């Protein structure tokens, strides 16, 4: 999808700096050329098959843009789990994943090693959260969660303006939850019998439907009770651990069954049972403002954040030099 001609040089035209972003998802990948204001210039979708097919197709877009335009940074936002430990032998790689053939794939190196450019690397959901905080429903917030319910269940989580780190990135789609009474639905997660992803992701719902069409199931069908319960349990855990100022929930499941979104906040309130309070003057559980572009703009937002951090560090260094001299 080519939306505008590619500027030859952002410095010559006086335009905003250009960013190359690549989002790797479970079923498709999106390569995007955009400016630092989030304006998309060109965008291409590539099916997620195996690394030997998918990565070269994405590299071709990255190389073409970097060779023909003055690019300020590269952003990469990928499905995981990822090794985000800078200095680790596996840094920039996909760790042990259920996506066949992708465990150990050297995503960051493949997409950025040919260009000596600042490169941001994080999860696809952290990217989407960063995009919503820069241009969407998380604007002005420092503590924010972006939940996607689709092929898997992912959570992009920012605390004090930064994505969570530690031993690894947020993987709250795999928290284990109490089931509703009488719920014996089989989990589709190969690791856990009772995690959110195993019970509420798109494949989990498809398995539970037993051949019924996903889109033809009525909003009052009992199957949605378990799905809404699982998502509300996830939100309960978020509120009780990091206390986000807002939670955005998107992904293919809610796009195809939008009635689910309105069910979550009342269930969350009932689950908290007055112990903790969530904001009641504005909606707390919301849909992403960027829609299906939240993921694609995620690596753009991550790269913008990296450039901002570098500018801040350079300014601080210059100030220290001035004091010393």
C-alpha positions in Angstrom: 0.0 0.0 0.0 1.7 3.2 -1.2 0.0 6.2 0.3 2.4 9.0 -0.7 5.7 9.3 -2.7 8.8 8.6 -0.7 10.6 11.9 0.2 14.2 11.6 -1.0 15.6 13.4 2.0 13.9 14.6 5.1 16.6 17.2 5.6 16.2 18.6 2.1 12.5 18.9 2.3 12.3 20.1 5.9 9.8 17.3 6.6 9.7 15.2 9.8 12.3 12.5 10.1 11.5 9.2 8.5 11.3 5.9 10.4 11.2 2.3 9.1 9.1 0.0 11.2 8.5 -3.7 11.0 5.8 -5.5 12.9 6.0 -9.3 13.0 2.7 -10.9 13.9 1.6 -14.5 14.2 -0.2 -14.6 10.9 1.1 -11.5 9.0 4.0 -9.0 9.1 3.7 -5.3 8.2 6.6 -3.2 7.0 5.9 0.5 7.3 7.6 3.7 6.2 6.3 6.6 8.3 7.4 9.9 9.7 7.8 10.7 13.4 4.3 12.0 13.6 2.9 8.6 12.7 1.9 9.6 9.1 2.2 6.4 7.0 3.9 6.9 3.7 4.1 3.3 2.5 3.1 0.0 3.9 3.3 -3.6 2.9 1.9 -6.9 4.3 3.7 -10.2 4.2 2.3 -13.6 5.4 4.1 -15.1 8.4 5.2 -18.5 7.2 8.8 -19.6 8.0 11.8 -17.3 8.7 13.6 -18.3 5.5 10.6 -16.9 3.5 9.3 -14.1 5.7 12.4 -12.3 6.8 14.0 -11.9 3.3 10.7 -10.4 2.1 10.7 -7.9 5.0 14.4 -7.1 4.6 13.8 -6.2 0.9 11.4 -3.4 2.0 13.8 -2.2 4.8 16.8 -2.2 2.4 14.9 -0.3 -0.3 13.7 2.4 2.0 17.1 2.8 3.7 18.8 3.0 0.4 16.5 5.5 -1.2 15.6 7.8 1.7 17.3 9.4 4.7 16.1 7.2 7.6 16.5 8.3 11.2 15.9 4.9 12.9 14.5 1.4 12.5 11.8 0.0 14.8 11.1 -3.7 15.2 8.1 -5.1 17.1 7.8 -8.9 17.1 5.7 -11.7 18.5 7.5 -13.5 21.2 8.7 -14.6 23.6 11.8 -12.4 22.8 15.2 -12.1 24.3 15.4 -8.4 25.2 18.5 -8.7 27.4 21.0 -6.4 25.8 24.4 -8.2 25.8 22.8 -11.6 25.9 24.0 -14.1 23.2 20.4 -14.4 22.2 19.5 -10.7 22.2 17.2 -9.8 19.3 16.1 -13.4 18.8 12.7 -15.1 19.3 12.9 -17.5 22.2 11.0 -20.7 22.7 7.7 -20.1 20.9 4.7 -22.2 19.8 5.1 -20.7 16.3 6.7 -23.5 14.4 10.1 -22.8 13.0 10.6 -19.4 14.7 12.3 -20.4 17.9 15.8 -18.9 17.8 15.1 -16.7 14.7 17.5 -13.8 14.7 14.9 -11.1 13.9 16.8 -8.0 14.9 20.0 -8.9 13.2 18.2 -9.9 10.0 16.3 -6.7 9.7 18.8 -4.1 10.9 22.4 -5.3 10.6 23.0 -3.9 7.2 22.3 -0.3 8.3 24.1 1.6 11.0 21.0 3.1 12.4 19.5 3.4 15.9 17.2 0.3 16.2 14.4 -0.2 18.7 13.4 -3.8 19.4 10.5 -5.0 21.5 7.4 -7.1 21.6 4.5 -6.4 19.1 2.2 -5.6 22.0 4.6 -3.2 23.7 4.9 -1.5 20.3 1.1 -1.2 20.0 1.0 0.2 23.6 3.7 2.7 22.7 1.7 3.8 19.6 -1.5 4.3 21.6 0.5 6.3 24.2 2.0 8.5 21.5 -1.1 9.0 19.2 -4.1 7.2 20.8 -6.0 6.4 23.9 -2.9 6.3 26.1 -1.8 9.8 25.2 -0.6 11.7 28.3 -0.5 8.5 30.5 2.6 7.0 32.1 1.0 3.7 33.2 -0.9 1.9 30.4 -1.8 -1.6 29.3 -2.6 -2.7 25.8 -4.3 -6.1 25.6 -4.8 -8.0 22.3 -7.0 -11.0 22.0 -6.4 -12.7 18.7 -4.3 -15.7 17.6 -2.8 -15.4 21.1 -3.3 -13.2 24.1 -0.7 -10.5 24.6 -0.2 -7.6 26.9 1.9 -4.5 26.2 2.6 -3.0 29.6 4.2 0.4 30.4 5.0 1.4 34.0 6.3 4.9 34.8 6.6 5.6 31.0 8.7 2.5 30.3 7.9 -1.0 29.1 8.4 -3.5 31.9 11.6 -5.5 31.9 13.3 -7.6 34.6 13.8 -11.3 33.8 11.7 -10.8 30.6 8.9 -8.9 29.0 5.3 -9.1 30.1 3.6 -12.4 29.2 0.4 -12.0 31.1 -1.6 -13.8 28.4 -0.2 -16.9 30.2 -1.4 -16.1 33.8 -3.4 -18.9 35.2 -7.0 -18.0 36.1 -9.9 -19.6 38.1 -12.5 -21.2 35.9 -16.2 -20.5 36.1 -18.1 -23.2 37.9 -18.8 -26.1 35.6 -16.3 -24.9 32.9 -14.5 -28.0 31.6 -13.4 -26.4 28.3 -10.1 -27.8 27.1 -7.2 -25.3 27.0 -5.4 -25.0 23.6 -2.2 -23.8 25.3 0.5 -26.5 25.2 2.0 -25.1 28.4 -1.0 -24.4 30.7 -4.4 -25.9 31.3 -6.0 -22.8 32.6 -4.3 -19.6 31.2 -6.0 -16.8 29.5 -4.5 -17.6 26.1 -5.5 -21.2 26.4 -9.1 -20.3 27.1 -9.9 -17.0 25.4 -7.7 -16.6 22.3 -9.1 -17.0 18.8 -8.0 -20.6 18.4 -9.3 -21.5 21.9 -12.7 -20.1 21.0 -12.7 -21.9 17.6 -11.9 -25.2 19.4 -14.7 -24.6 21.9 -17.2 -23.8 19.2 -16.9 -27.4 17.8 -17.4 -26.5 14.2 -19.8 -23.6 14.6 -19.0 -20.4 12.7 -17.2 -17.9 14.9 -19.0 -14.9 13.4 -22.5 -16.5 13.5 -22.5 -17.1 17.3 -24.9 -14.8 19.0 -23.8 -12.3 21.6 -25.8 -14.0 24.3 -24.3 -17.4 23.6 -23.0 -19.0 26.8 -19.5 -19.4 25.3 -18.9 -15.7 25.7 -19.3 -15.9 29.5 -16.0 -17.8 29.8 -14.2 -15.6 27.4 -15.3 -12.4 29.1 -14.5 -13.9 32.5 -10.9 -14.8 31.4 -10.3 -11.3 30.0 -11.7 -9.7 33.2 -9.4 -11.9 35.3 -6.5 -10.7 33.3 -7.5 -7.1 33.9 -8.0 -7.8 37.6 -4.4 -9.0 37.7 -3.2 -5.9 35.9 -5.0 -3.6 38.3 -3.7 -5.4 41.4 0.0 -5.5 40.1 0.9 -2.5 38.1 -2.2 -0.3 38.4 -2.5 1.0 34.8 -4.3 4.3 34.4 -6.2 2.8 31.4 -6.5 -0.6 29.7 -7.1 -0.8 25.9 -8.3 -4.1 24.6 -8.2 -4.9 20.9 -7.4 -7.8 18.5 -9.3 -10.0 16.1 -11.6 -11.6 18.6 -13.1 -8.2 19.8 -13.2 -6.9 16.3 -15.4 -9.8 15.3 -17.4 -9.9 18.6 -17.4 -6.2 19.7 -20.1 -6.8 22.4 -17.3 -8.4 24.5 -15.7 -5.0 25.3 -18.6 -3.6 27.2 -18.8 -6.7 29.4 -15.3 -6.4 30.8 -15.4 -3.3 33.0 -18.5 -4.4 35.0 -16.9 -7.8 35.5 -13.7 -6.2 36.6 -15.5 -4.0 39.1 -17.4 -7.0 40.5 -14.1 -8.9 40.7 -12.3 -6.1 42.6 -15.3 -6.0 44.9 -14.5 -2.5 46.2 -11.0 -3.4 47.4 -9.4 -1.3 44.7 -11.0 1.6 42.8 -10.6 2.2 39.1 -11.4 5.6 37.5 -15.2 6.1 37.3 -15.2 9.6 35.6 -13.8 8.2 32.3 -14.0 4.8 30.7 -11.2 2.6 32.1 -11.5 -0.4 29.6 -11.5 1.1 26.1 -10.9 0.1 22.5 -7.7 1.2 20.8 -8.0 4.5 19.0 -5.6 3.5 16.3 -7.7 0.4 15.3 -5.8 -2.0 13.1 -2.9 0.4 12.7 -1.9 0.2 16.4 0.3 -2.8 15.7 1.8 -1.4 12.5 2.6 2.0 14.1 4.1 0.2 17.1 7.6 -0.1 15.8 7.4 3.5 14.5 6.5 4.6 18.1 9.3 2.5 19.6 11.9 4.0 17.3 10.6 7.6 18.0 11.0 6.8 21.7 14.5 5.6 21.2 15.4 8.8 19.3 13.9 10.9 22.1 15.9 9.0 24.7 19.1 9.6 22.7 18.4 13.3 22.3 17.8 13.6 26.0 21.0 11.7 26.8 23.0 13.9 24.4 21.5 17.1 25.9 22.4 15.9 29.4 25.9 15.1 28.2 26.4 18.5 26.6 25.1 20.2 29.8 27.7 18.2 31.9 30.4 19.2 29.5 29.4 22.8 29.7 29.6 22.7 33.5 33.0 21.0 33.5 34.4 23.6 31.1 
